[in-house]
Amino acid sequence: MPKLKRVSGREAVRALEKLGFYQVRQRGSHVTLKKETKEGPVGCVVPLHKELAVGTLRGILRQAQVTPEEFMSQL
């Protein structure tokens, strides 16, 4: 498993958008992203913090059904 880089919430949103996600809504400092797949819609919530904890980022990627390798390639 690759070591995840520390990124901000905005950087994470940008990388996920490159992977086909789009912003559905924002409430306060949390952005909800969504992507349509063959299996159905996939969504995730990203907090817009200056720096995301590695565990938080892993949870976001799990929700989004994105591998760390895919995510790191988009940074």
Helices and strands as residue ranges (DSSP letters): H 9-18, E 22-27, E 30-37, E 40-47, H 54-64, H 68-73
